Amino acid sequence: MAGLLKISISMEKSTKYSTSEKDFWRTFDPRILYAIVLVALFVGFFLGDYFSGPLSTIIRLGLLGAVAVVLYLFMVPVPDETEDPDVDEIPELEGEDEPEKPFEQNNRSVEKRSSVLIENPADIIIENEKFDFYQEIDRFFRHILKMVKSTFVANSAVIFLHDQMLHQLRIEYAATENNEALHEGDAADIEGTLPGSVFRSREELLERNIPSESQVAGYYRTPVAIKSFLGVPVQINNSTVGVLAIDSLNEEEFGESDQELLESFQDLISQGFSIMAERERYALVNRSLQAQQALMEKLNKEDGLENILQGFAQACKMVFKFDRFTIAMVNSDTKETAKIVRVIGQKDEFGEGVEFNVFDGLAGWVIRKNQPLLLADLEKGELFRPRFSKEEKSNYELRSFLGVPISYQQSIYGMVSIESKH
């Protein structure tokens, strides 16, 4: 303990001495130093005459060293312990008069604020600034289409998408000088039209001189005498889903070099549709998981058949948009007939309690084959497709049909179908 006390006292003394030396050199008059240096040089010059040999050299070197030390101590600036020359001074902010809070209290407040941000991230976003994916992707497509139209100085720039139900090309986006003749949502036939030719061939199409009497464009409401046309297929994962087309009222407006440029725009549009498809897929998976969870909760609480069927119907409604939901069960007495036990949505002559032969319609096919069946358009073609009975004369405006079997270990018990007017 005594040793530590001595070390502390000696360090304190050395600090005092060091501080006093710094203060001395700060206040020293440079004129006095100049006089001392002159006197030392004068003495060293004449003093060597009274001594000879090595002693004279030693005296002169000693005086020269003393002068050098004095000049060094005076010329080199003495650093101040209270200032760090390598650190910029941090200016005080306005309103920092309050004393600092303890670390623990600050840490707790930070944790509290962080937990609020993590639990409710939407609370920090202003309502009109919240991100709307479909609104932003719509702006993206419209901006791209305006760029296409201005880049090629076209009369119209159009994005067509294939409508599988109608087997037509629907105008999804359009930028045109003929707003009265070209409308988004209109359809163009695949047969006998320029965009239809691009879709069927899956190749670029360039027309430089279209005859005036020809109306092969096929996507204007009123006749428009276009003279030039350039179209490229829109593809997603090597599958053609639509057409990007531009036209002009002038002949020879587009050339082969324009095809590559239009292809680059098509790549951007394809990426946009790919992002939309991926988002829809994730949304469908999310809705499916939520529906499964809701159905399992229903099964754990209810044991009656009616309640289970109702829960199953509600779970399907969380995933799909439909106009009619049907559950049919195979009669235990005979496997050749089935009975409709639940109908949600559109009511027609095939309601709850109606029996049908499994060899007649689409529902019976699902039961007999124990396989799912999807028909995108019930009215496609000339052949009428009954849903339950060969005696049917109408589908009651229902256009699409999806049926899946209810089976377990190769044993069939019934089927579930959803139908839509779209």
JODA-V170114 format. One record per residue. RES is the residue in one small letter. PHI is phi as a letter, one per 40 degrees, with the letter a starting at -180 (none if undefined). OMEGA is omega as a letter, one per 30 degrees, with the letter a starting at -180 (999 if undefined). NEAR is the number of other ideal C-beta (glycine too) atoms within 8 Angstrom. Layout:
((RES/PHI/OMEGA/NEAR) (RES/PHI/OMEGA/NEAR))
//
This chain:
((m/none/l/4) (a/c/l/5) (g/c/l/6) (l/c/l/7) (l/c/l/8) (k/c/l/8) (i/c/a/8) (s/c/a/8) (i/c/a/8) (s/c/l/8) (m/c/l/8) (e/c/l/8) (k/c/a/8) (s/c/l/8) (t/c/l/8) (k/c/l/8) (y/c/a/8) (s/c/l/8) (t/c/a/8) (s/c/l/8) (e/c/l/8) (k/c/l/10) (d/c/l/8) (f/c/a/8) (w/c/l/10) (r/c/a/7) (t/c/a/5) (f/c/a/9) (d/c/a/5) (p/c/l/7) (r/c/l/6) (i/c/l/8) (l/c/l/12) (y/c/l/8) (a/c/l/8) (i/c/a/9) (v/c/l/11) (l/c/l/8) (v/c/a/8) (a/c/l/11) (l/c/l/10) (f/c/a/8) (v/c/a/9) (g/c/a/12) (f/c/a/7) (f/c/a/7) (l/c/l/10) (g/c/a/11) (d/c/a/5) (y/c/l/4) (f/b/l/9) (s/b/l/4) (g/g/a/6) (p/c/a/5) (l/c/l/8) (s/c/l/10) (t/c/a/9) (i/c/a/8) (i/c/a/12) (r/c/l/11) (l/c/l/8) (g/c/l/8) (l/c/l/12) (l/c/l/9) (g/c/l/8) (a/c/l/9) (v/c/l/11) (a/c/l/8) (v/c/l/8) (v/c/l/11) (l/c/l/10) (y/c/a/8) (l/c/a/8) (f/c/a/10) (m/c/a/5) (v/c/a/6) (p/c/l/3) (v/c/a/7) (p/c/l/6) (d/c/a/6) (e/c/a/4) (t/c/a/3) (e/b/l/6) (d/b/a/4) (p/c/a/5) (d/c/a/3) (v/b/l/5) (d/c/l/3) (e/c/a/4) (i/c/a/4) (p/c/l/4) (e/c/l/5) (l/c/l/5) (e/c/l/4) (g/g/l/4) (e/b/l/6) (d/c/a/3) (e/c/l/4) (p/c/a/3) (e/c/l/4) (k/c/l/6) (p/d/a/6) (f/c/a/5) (e/c/a/6) (q/c/l/8) (n/c/a/9) (n/c/l/8) (r/c/l/8) (s/c/l/9) (v/c/l/8) (e/c/a/8) (k/c/l/8) (r/c/a/8) (s/c/a/8) (s/c/l/8) (v/c/a/9) (l/c/a/9) (i/c/a/6) (e/c/a/6) (n/b/a/6) (p/c/a/8) (a/c/a/6) (d/c/a/6) (i/c/a/5) (i/b/l/8) (i/c/a/5) (e/d/a/5) (n/c/l/4) (e/b/a/5) (k/c/a/8) (f/c/l/4) (d/b/a/6) (f/c/a/7) (y/c/l/6) (q/c/l/7) (e/c/l/9) (i/c/l/11) (d/c/l/8) (r/c/l/8) (f/c/a/9) (f/c/a/13) (r/c/l/10) (h/c/l/8) (i/c/a/12) (l/c/l/14) (k/c/l/10) (m/c/l/9) (v/c/a/15) (k/c/a/13) (s/c/a/7) (t/c/a/8) (f/c/a/15) (v/f/a/6) (a/c/l/11) (n/c/l/10) (s/a/l/14) (a/b/a/15) (v/b/l/17) (i/b/l/15) (f/c/l/17) (l/b/a/10) (h/c/l/11) (d/c/a/10) (q/c/a/7) (m/c/a/9) (l/c/a/8) (h/f/l/8) (q/b/l/10) (l/b/a/18) (r/c/l/13) (i/c/a/16) (e/c/l/9) (y/b/a/10) (a/a/l/12) (a/b/a/11) (t/a/l/12) (e/c/a/5) (n/b/a/10) (n/c/a/6) (e/c/a/5) (a/c/a/9) (l/b/a/14) (h/b/l/7) (e/c/a/7) (g/h/l/5) (d/c/a/10) (a/b/l/9) (a/b/l/14) (d/c/l/10) (i/c/l/10) (e/c/l/6) (g/g/l/6) (t/b/a/14) (l/c/l/13) (p/c/l/15) (g/c/l/14) (s/c/l/10) (v/c/a/16) (f/c/a/15) (r/c/a/8) (s/c/a/7) (r/f/l/8) (e/b/l/6) (e/c/l/11) (l/b/l/11) (l/b/l/10) (e/b/a/9) (r/c/a/10) (n/a/a/8) (i/c/a/11) (p/d/a/5) (s/c/a/5) (e/c/a/4) (s/c/l/6) (q/b/a/6) (v/c/l/8) (a/d/l/12) (g/g/a/12) (y/b/l/12) (y/c/l/10) (r/c/l/7) (t/b/a/6) (p/d/l/5) (v/b/a/11) (a/c/l/6) (i/c/a/11) (k/b/a/11) (s/b/a/15) (f/a/l/15) (l/a/a/16) (g/b/l/14) (v/b/l/13) (p/c/l/14) (v/c/a/16) (q/b/l/11) (i/b/a/9) (n/f/l/5) (n/g/l/3) (s/b/a/6) (t/c/a/9) (v/b/a/9) (g/a/a/14) (v/a/l/14) (l/b/a/17) (a/b/l/15) (i/b/l/16) (d/a/a/12) (s/a/l/14) (l/c/a/8) (n/b/l/7) (e/c/l/7) (e/f/a/8) (e/c/a/11) (f/b/l/12) (g/b/a/7) (e/c/l/5) (s/c/l/6) (d/c/a/10) (q/c/a/11) (e/c/l/7) (l/c/l/10) (l/c/l/15) (e/c/l/10) (s/c/l/8) (f/c/l/13) (q/c/l/13) (d/c/l/8) (l/c/l/9) (i/c/l/13) (s/c/l/11) (q/c/l/8) (g/c/l/12) (f/c/l/12) (s/c/l/10) (i/c/l/9) (m/c/a/9) (a/c/l/9) (e/c/l/8) (r/c/l/9) (e/c/a/8) (r/c/l/8) (y/c/l/8) (a/c/l/8) (l/c/l/9) (v/c/l/8) (n/c/l/8) (r/c/l/10) (s/c/l/9) (l/c/l/8) (q/c/l/9) (a/c/l/12) (q/c/l/9) (q/c/l/8) (a/c/l/12) (l/c/l/11) (m/c/l/8) (e/c/l/8) (k/c/a/13) (l/c/a/9) (n/c/a/5) (k/c/a/5) (e/b/l/8) (d/b/l/4) (g/c/a/6) (l/c/a/5) (e/c/l/6) (n/c/l/10) (i/c/l/12) (l/c/l/11) (q/c/l/9) (g/c/l/13) (f/c/l/11) (a/c/l/12) (q/c/l/10) (a/c/l/13) (c/c/a/13) (k/c/l/10) (m/c/a/9) (v/b/a/9) (f/b/l/7) (k/b/a/3) (f/a/l/11) (d/b/l/8) (r/a/l/13) (f/b/a/14) (t/b/l/13) (i/b/l/15) (a/b/a/15) (m/b/l/10) (v/c/l/12) (n/c/a/10) (s/c/a/3) (d/c/a/3) (t/b/a/5) (k/c/a/6) (e/c/l/6) (t/b/l/11) (a/b/a/15) (k/b/l/10) (i/c/a/16) (v/b/a/9) (r/a/l/11) (v/b/l/12) (i/b/a/7) (g/h/a/8) (q/c/l/8) (k/b/l/5) (d/a/a/6) (e/c/l/4) (f/b/a/11) (g/b/a/9) (e/c/a/7) (g/g/a/6) (v/c/l/10) (e/b/l/8) (f/a/a/15) (n/c/a/9) (v/c/l/13) (f/c/a/6) (d/c/a/10) (g/b/a/13) (l/c/l/14) (a/c/l/16) (g/c/l/14) (w/c/l/10) (v/c/a/16) (i/c/a/15) (r/c/a/8) (k/c/a/8) (n/f/a/9) (q/b/l/6) (p/c/a/8) (l/a/l/11) (l/b/l/6) (l/b/a/10) (a/c/a/7) (d/a/a/11) (l/c/a/11) (e/c/l/6) (k/c/a/6) (g/g/a/4) (e/c/a/2) (l/c/l/4) (f/c/a/4) (r/b/l/10) (p/c/a/11) (r/c/a/15) (f/b/a/13) (s/b/l/11) (k/c/l/7) (e/c/a/5) (e/c/l/11) (k/b/a/3) (s/a/l/4) (n/c/l/10) (y/f/l/6) (e/g/l/5) (l/c/a/14) (r/b/a/11) (s/b/a/12) (f/b/l/13) (l/b/l/12) (g/b/l/13) (v/b/a/9) (p/c/l/13) (i/b/a/10) (s/a/l/9) (y/a/l/4) (q/f/l/4) (q/g/l/5) (s/c/a/6) (i/c/a/10) (y/b/a/8) (g/i/l/13) (m/a/l/13) (v/b/l/13) (s/b/l/16) (i/b/a/11) (e/b/a/13) (s/b/l/11) (k/c/a/6) (h/b/999/5))
//
